Amino acid sequence: MPTFNDVHRQLSTRLDREWDQLGRRPAVLARARSWEITAKPFHSLDELLRLAGFKVAPSPEADETLRRLVITAADEPLAARIVLQRLLPGLLAIVRREQQRDRSVDAFDLIIGEAWLAIANYRADRRPTQVAARLLNDARHRAFTVTRRRQDRSCEDVVAPASLDLPRLPQPGSTFEELTIVLSAAHRAGLAAGDLALVCDYLGSRTSIALAAERNITPRTLRNRRDRAIGRVRVLAA
């Protein structure tokens, strides 16, 4: 049976591999340039990451670039994916600390999903500086502090938010992009993080049997929860 470290490496490697694939697509780079969010030109997604503060010394310019990326991420899944890659080293540091605290949970799986939601819900107008640190704190709080408080209040079986199975970026105007906008709207209108994560899991390649096994419930229970979550999405998005 694979250990946590094995799974952790597999997931982080998957994210890096997806990032490399995005970087090889000229249309993706052209799309990122079309946002005109940097004062300096960039010739690759990796260069855009560095302009946003990835593994370089902090600066007001990098903070402003990241802030603009987060604003763009409200309507652009690609921008959200870029922000997630920018946060990845900090997320992995949080995972190491949280996994030492509680080895019964998959800390990486939890925080990746919550980081995606933190990016989608960040209020850059109210929090215009120290964007990376604030996003990391939001993701950590949502993934672990809130979850622990819920566990303290109730002994019920809580379905932890699973990873969002980050998309292989669609072309502009695709059905997937439209669905992302609908889900973001529903979440802003009050859709619970657990319901959003459950719907997003169905966008991935895993079967309902595999998803049910991860949650230690029956496939029928999982389908019932999925149907309720989709019903909430319909109401809230409308």
C-alpha positions as CSV (number, residue, x, y, z in Angstrom):
1,M,0.0,0.0,0.0
2,P,1.4,3.4,-0.9
3,T,2.5,5.6,2.0
4,F,1.4,9.3,2.4
5,N,4.8,10.4,1.1
6,D,4.3,8.3,-2.0
7,V,0.9,9.8,-2.7
8,H,2.1,13.2,-1.8
9,R,5.0,12.9,-4.4
10,Q,2.6,11.6,-7.0
11,L,0.1,14.5,-6.6
12,S,2.8,17.2,-6.5
13,T,4.5,15.6,-9.5
14,R,1.2,15.5,-11.3
15,L,0.7,19.3,-10.8
16,D,4.2,20.0,-12.0
17,R,3.7,17.7,-15.1
18,E,0.4,19.5,-15.9
19,W,2.2,22.8,-15.5
20,D,4.9,21.7,-18.0
21,Q,2.3,20.7,-20.5
22,L,0.6,24.1,-20.2
23,G,3.9,25.8,-20.7
24,R,4.4,24.1,-24.1
25,R,1.1,25.4,-25.5
26,P,1.6,28.7,-27.5
27,A,-2.2,29.4,-27.3
28,V,-2.0,29.3,-23.5
29,L,0.9,31.8,-23.4
30,A,-0.9,34.1,-25.8
31,R,-4.0,34.0,-23.6
32,A,-2.0,34.9,-20.5
33,R,-0.3,37.8,-22.3
34,S,-3.8,39.1,-23.5
35,W,-4.6,39.9,-19.8
36,E,-1.9,42.7,-19.9
37,I,-1.3,42.4,-16.1
38,T,2.5,42.8,-16.1
39,A,4.6,45.9,-16.8
40,K,7.4,43.7,-18.2
41,P,6.9,41.3,-21.1
42,F,7.2,37.6,-20.4
43,H,8.1,34.8,-22.8
44,S,6.9,31.8,-20.9
45,L,4.5,30.9,-18.1
46,D,7.6,30.2,-15.8
47,E,8.7,33.8,-16.4
48,L,5.2,35.0,-15.5
49,L,5.4,33.0,-12.3
50,R,8.7,34.7,-11.4
51,L,7.2,38.1,-12.1
52,A,4.5,37.1,-9.6
53,G,7.1,36.2,-6.9
54,F,7.7,32.5,-7.5
55,K,11.0,31.6,-5.7
56,V,12.4,35.2,-5.9
57,A,12.8,37.9,-3.3
58,P,9.6,39.6,-2.3
59,S,8.8,42.9,-4.0
60,P,5.9,45.3,-4.3
61,E,6.0,44.7,-8.1
62,A,5.6,40.9,-7.7
63,D,2.8,41.4,-5.1
64,E,1.0,43.6,-7.5
65,T,1.4,41.1,-10.4
66,L,0.0,38.3,-8.2
67,R,-2.9,40.6,-7.1
68,R,-3.8,41.2,-10.7
69,L,-3.6,37.5,-11.5
70,V,-6.0,36.7,-8.6
71,I,-8.5,39.4,-9.9
72,T,-8.3,37.8,-13.4
73,A,-8.8,34.3,-11.8
74,A,-12.4,35.2,-11.0
75,D,-13.2,34.7,-14.7
76,E,-10.2,32.8,-16.0
77,P,-9.4,29.2,-14.9
78,L,-5.9,29.6,-16.4
79,A,-5.2,32.5,-14.1
80,A,-6.4,30.5,-11.1
81,R,-4.1,27.6,-12.2
82,I,-1.1,30.0,-12.5
83,V,-1.8,31.4,-9.0
84,L,-2.0,27.8,-7.6
85,Q,1.4,27.0,-9.1
86,R,2.7,30.2,-7.5
87,L,1.5,29.1,-4.1
88,L,2.7,25.5,-4.4
89,P,5.9,25.7,-2.4
90,G,4.1,27.4,0.5
91,L,1.3,24.8,0.3
92,L,3.8,22.0,0.5
93,A,5.4,23.6,3.6
94,I,1.9,23.7,5.3
95,V,1.3,20.1,4.3
96,R,4.4,18.9,6.0
97,R,3.5,20.7,9.2
98,E,-0.1,19.5,9.2
99,Q,0.7,16.0,8.3
100,Q,3.0,15.7,11.3
101,R,0.2,16.9,13.5
102,D,-2.4,14.4,12.2
103,R,-1.3,11.5,10.0
104,S,-4.9,10.2,9.7
105,V,-5.7,12.9,7.0
106,D,-4.4,13.5,3.6
107,A,-3.2,17.1,4.2
108,F,-2.1,17.6,0.6
109,D,-5.5,16.6,-0.8
110,L,-7.3,18.8,1.6
111,I,-5.3,22.0,1.1
112,I,-5.2,21.8,-2.7
113,G,-9.0,21.9,-2.9
114,E,-9.2,24.7,-0.4
115,A,-6.5,26.7,-2.0
116,W,-8.4,26.6,-5.3
117,L,-11.5,27.9,-3.4
118,A,-9.4,30.5,-1.6
119,I,-8.2,31.9,-4.9
120,A,-11.7,32.0,-6.3
121,N,-13.0,33.9,-3.3
122,Y,-10.2,36.3,-2.6
123,R,-11.2,39.9,-2.2
124,A,-8.2,41.8,-3.7
125,D,-9.9,45.1,-3.2
126,R,-10.0,44.6,0.5
127,R,-6.6,42.8,0.8
128,P,-4.4,44.2,-1.9
129,T,-1.0,43.4,-0.3
130,Q,0.9,40.3,0.9
131,V,-1.4,38.4,-1.4
132,A,0.6,35.1,-1.4
133,A,0.8,35.0,2.4
134,R,-2.9,35.8,2.8
135,L,-4.0,33.1,0.3
136,L,-1.8,30.5,2.0
137,N,-3.3,31.4,5.4
138,D,-6.8,31.3,3.9
139,A,-6.2,27.8,2.5
140,R,-4.7,26.5,5.7
141,H,-7.5,27.9,7.8
142,R,-10.2,26.5,5.5
143,A,-8.5,23.1,5.2
144,F,-7.6,22.5,8.8
145,T,-8.8,25.1,11.4
146,V,-12.4,25.1,10.3
147,T,-12.4,21.3,9.8
148,R,-11.1,20.8,13.4
149,R,-13.7,23.1,14.8
150,R,-16.5,21.2,13.1
151,Q,-15.1,17.9,14.4
152,D,-15.1,19.4,17.9
153,R,-18.7,20.4,17.6
154,S,-20.0,17.1,16.1
155,C,-19.2,13.5,15.9
156,E,-21.0,13.0,12.6
157,D,-19.3,11.6,9.6
158,V,-18.0,14.6,7.8
159,V,-17.1,14.4,4.1
160,A,-13.8,16.2,3.8
161,P,-13.3,18.3,0.7
162,A,-11.4,16.3,-1.9
163,S,-9.0,17.7,-4.4
164,L,-10.5,19.6,-7.3
165,D,-8.7,17.4,-9.8
166,L,-7.3,20.5,-11.5
167,P,-8.4,20.9,-15.1
168,R,-6.3,20.2,-18.1
169,L,-6.9,23.7,-19.4
170,P,-9.7,24.0,-21.9
171,Q,-9.7,26.3,-24.9
172,P,-11.4,29.7,-24.5
173,G,-15.2,29.4,-24.5
174,S,-15.3,25.7,-23.8
175,T,-18.0,23.9,-21.9
176,F,-15.6,23.2,-19.1
177,E,-14.9,26.9,-18.7
178,E,-18.6,27.7,-18.7
179,L,-19.1,25.1,-16.0
180,T,-16.2,26.6,-13.9
181,I,-18.0,29.9,-14.0
182,V,-21.3,28.4,-12.9
183,L,-19.6,26.6,-10.0
184,S,-17.8,29.8,-8.9
185,A,-21.1,31.7,-9.0
186,A,-22.8,29.0,-7.0
187,H,-20.0,29.0,-4.4
188,R,-20.2,32.8,-4.1
189,A,-23.9,32.4,-3.5
190,G,-23.4,30.1,-0.6
191,L,-22.6,26.6,-2.0
192,A,-20.7,24.7,0.8
193,A,-17.1,23.8,0.1
194,G,-17.9,20.1,0.6
195,D,-20.6,20.2,-2.0
196,L,-18.4,22.0,-4.5
197,A,-15.6,19.5,-4.0
198,L,-17.9,16.6,-4.5
199,V,-19.2,18.0,-7.8
200,C,-15.6,18.8,-8.9
201,D,-14.5,15.3,-8.2
202,Y,-17.0,14.1,-10.8
203,L,-15.3,16.2,-13.4
204,G,-12.2,14.0,-12.9
205,S,-11.5,10.5,-14.2
206,R,-12.2,8.6,-11.1
207,T,-15.3,6.3,-10.8
208,S,-18.0,6.7,-8.3
209,I,-16.8,3.4,-6.7
210,A,-13.3,4.8,-6.2
211,L,-14.7,8.1,-4.9
212,A,-17.0,6.3,-2.4
213,A,-14.1,4.1,-1.2
214,E,-12.1,7.2,-0.5
215,R,-14.9,8.5,1.7
216,N,-15.7,5.1,3.3
217,I,-19.3,5.2,2.1
218,T,-21.3,3.2,-0.4
219,P,-21.6,4.3,-4.0
220,R,-25.3,4.8,-3.6
221,T,-24.8,7.2,-0.7
222,L,-22.2,9.1,-2.8
223,R,-24.6,9.4,-5.7
224,N,-27.3,10.7,-3.3
225,R,-24.9,13.3,-2.0
226,R,-23.9,14.2,-5.5
227,D,-27.5,14.7,-6.6
228,R,-28.2,16.9,-3.6
229,A,-25.1,18.9,-4.3
230,I,-26.0,19.4,-8.0
231,G,-29.5,20.4,-7.0
232,R,-28.0,23.1,-4.8
233,V,-25.7,24.3,-7.6
234,R,-28.8,24.7,-9.9
235,V,-30.7,26.7,-7.3
236,L,-27.8,28.9,-6.2
237,A,-26.4,29.5,-9.7
238,A,-29.8,30.5,-11.0
